[in-house]
Amino acid sequence: MYLLAGGGLMIGDMLAQALFFVILLLIIIVLVRIIKKSTTKDKRLERIEEKLDRLLKEKDGG
């Protein structure tokens, strides 16, 4: 068992640290994707509203 220790750092400790690092990265990626998705949804909604306003103006004017 002592052979798996490299300078007092156990392999299990390294695996745990890597796991926590991956979990932290996943949390950050998920938060960024949620924020990006909400902003694109807002832009899409604004475009739809503009088209609807344009169509309503054309209907009233024509």
C-alpha positions as CSV (number, residue, x, y, z in Angstrom):
1,M,0.0,0.0,0.0
2,Y,2.9,2.3,0.8
3,L,4.1,1.9,-2.8
4,L,1.0,3.7,-4.1
5,A,2.0,6.9,-2.2
6,G,4.0,9.4,-4.1
7,G,5.8,11.7,-1.7
8,G,3.1,11.3,1.0
9,L,0.3,12.1,-1.5
10,M,-2.1,9.1,-1.8
11,I,-3.7,8.1,-5.1
12,G,-7.1,8.2,-3.4
13,D,-6.6,11.8,-2.5
14,M,-5.7,12.7,-6.0
15,L,-8.8,10.9,-7.3
16,A,-11.0,12.7,-4.9
17,Q,-9.5,16.1,-5.8
18,A,-9.9,15.3,-9.5
19,L,-13.5,14.3,-8.9
20,F,-14.3,17.5,-7.0
21,F,-12.6,19.6,-9.7
22,V,-14.7,17.9,-12.4
23,I,-17.9,18.6,-10.4
24,L,-16.9,22.2,-10.0
25,L,-16.3,22.5,-13.7
26,L,-19.7,20.9,-14.5
27,I,-21.5,23.4,-12.2
28,I,-19.8,26.3,-13.9
29,I,-20.6,25.0,-17.3
30,V,-24.3,24.4,-16.4
31,L,-24.6,27.9,-15.0
32,V,-23.1,29.5,-18.1
33,R,-25.4,27.5,-20.4
34,I,-28.5,28.5,-18.4
35,I,-27.6,32.2,-18.6
36,K,-26.8,31.9,-22.3
37,K,-30.1,30.1,-23.0
38,S,-32.1,32.7,-21.1
39,T,-30.5,35.6,-23.0
40,T,-31.1,33.9,-26.4
41,K,-34.7,33.2,-25.4
42,D,-35.1,36.9,-24.6
43,K,-33.7,38.0,-27.9
44,R,-36.0,35.5,-29.8
45,L,-39.0,36.8,-27.9
46,E,-38.1,40.4,-28.8
47,R,-37.8,39.5,-32.5
48,I,-41.2,37.8,-32.4
49,E,-42.8,40.8,-30.7
50,E,-41.3,43.1,-33.4
51,K,-42.7,40.9,-36.2
52,L,-46.1,40.8,-34.5
53,D,-46.2,44.6,-34.1
54,R,-45.2,45.0,-37.8
55,L,-47.9,42.6,-38.9
56,L,-50.5,44.4,-36.8
57,K,-49.5,47.8,-38.3
58,E,-49.7,46.4,-41.8
59,K,-53.2,45.0,-41.0
60,D,-54.4,48.3,-39.6
61,G,-52.9,50.3,-42.5
62,G,-53.9,48.0,-45.3
